[in-house]
Amino acid sequence: MAVFSPHLRSELERRVHDRTGRRIRNLSIELAPGCVVLRGQTTTYYAKQLAQHGVRDLLPQVELENAITVTGN
């Protein structure tokens, strides 16, 4: 079970924004014991995948749920 530091959420947000070029709207990162959940909206599956890699860069072993929705707009 992973224990998350107090600044982890802001670091993850920064990495996701850097990786995606800020293409994730309404980004929300939820931290639970041993799990990270990504939420937000984007227009491409590629940006959704890049967001996931932004988390994996910092937390390669954590359980990750990518709940970012891909919309046509």
PyMOL commands that set and color helices and strands:
alter all, ss='L'
color gray80, all
select helices_A, chain A and resi 8-20+45-58
alter helices_A, ss='H'
color red, helices_A
select strands_A, chain A and resi 25-32+35-42+63-70
alter strands_A, ss='S'
color yellow, strands_A
deselect
rebuild
show_as cartoon
